[in-house]
Amino acid sequence: MFSITVRDHIMIAHSFRGEVFGPAQRLHGATFLVDATFRREQLDDDNIVVDIGLATRELGAVVGELNYRNLDNEPDFAGINTSTEFLAKVIADRLAERIQKGALGEGAKGLAGITVTLHESHVAWASYERAL
């Protein structure tokens, strides 16, 4: 399996419901380093997984929709604990929608899957992996 990874970051505010979250139940900020890894079994006709420039642009567009937002106030996330794991899935799914609409070009049709990893810090991160 071949892969490429592109990177961006987001800064968000949010709070959680549930005793398991302790002090994170209060409104707090988080900055995530975001990695999106695109996978395919065979390289395309240009010997690439996907155009890195297009992948970088689309990841930037997706995280731009979340950046500098209080997720507690976003209608898409009403009543949802926007955990790191949950946000990794949201970003992966939004990227998948863009891929299906052709935003990463014809070559992206051969992609097998995508993994999005959100790094909370240098010692903790969460990922979501999905097929395309």
N, C-alpha and C positions, 0 to 999 in steps of 0.2 A: 504494500500500500504506500503510495506517495502522498506527501502532504506539504502544505505551506501554511505559515501562520503570519497573520498581521496583527498589529497591536494599536490600541488607543486607550483612553481613560475617560472616566466619568466621575463627577462629583454630585452627590445627591443628598437629600435629607429625607428622613423617614422615622417612623416609630413602629414598635411591635406590640401586639396584644398577646398576653400569656405570661405566666410566672416564669416559665423557662428562660425568658429573655432578660430577667433581672432589670438592671438599670437601663437597658436598651428599649424598655417600654416607653421611656421618655423620648421626645424628639431629639435626634442626633444626626450628625453628618457622617458621610462615608465617602471615601475616594477609592475607586476601584481601578486597577490596571486591567484592561480587557484584552484577552487574546482570542482570536477566532482562527481555528485551524480547519482548513478545507482538505478533504481526502478523496483520492480516486485510485483505482487499481492500475490503470494504464495512463501514461501521459497522453495529452492530446496531440494533434497533428503538428503543433509548434513545440512539442516536448516540454510542456508546462502543465502544472496542475490547474491553475487558473491565473488570469492576469492579476498580478499583485497590485498594480495601481488601481484597478477596478475594485478589487477586494478591500483595499484600504479605504477607498472613497465610500463604499457602501457601509462598511463598519462605522466609519465616521458619521455617516448620515443616521444610522440607527442609534448610536450612542448620543448623537446630538439631540435626538428627540427626548432623551432622559436627562441630559446634562443640566446642572444647576436648577433642578426641580425638587420641590418637596413632593415626594411620591404619595404622601398621605392625601394630597389635594388633587391628584390625577384621577379622573373618572375611570380609566382602565384598571386602576388598582384599588378601587373602593372596597373596603372591608377585607383586604388581602394583606397578609404579612409578606412584605417584599424582601424576603431573605436573599442572601447571596445566591443560593441555589435557584430560587425562583427567578431572579433577574437574569441568571445565565440562560435559563430556558427562554425567557422573553426575548432576549437578544438573538439567540439561535433561531427561534421561530420567525422573528422579523427578518433576519438575514435569509432564511429559507424562502420566505415569500418573495423577496427581491430577486433571488436566484431564479425562482419559477417564472417571474415576470420578465426575465432576460437581462436584468441589470448588470450581470457579470459576463455577458456575452454568450455566444453560441457554445464556446468551449466548456462553459460551466455546466452544460447539460449532462456531461459525463461524470460529474461529481457524485461520489458515493455517500458522503456524509460530511457533517460539520460538528466541531466541538467548540463550545465557548467556555472559557475559563475566566472567572473574576477573581483577581488577587486582592484580598482585603489588606494584606500586609506581606512582609517577606516570609512569614511563617504560617500563613493560613490562606486557603483559596478553595473555590468550589467550581465544579464544571458540570455542563450538560452536553451530552452527545446525542445526536440524532441522525437518522438516515435521510437522504434526499431523494 
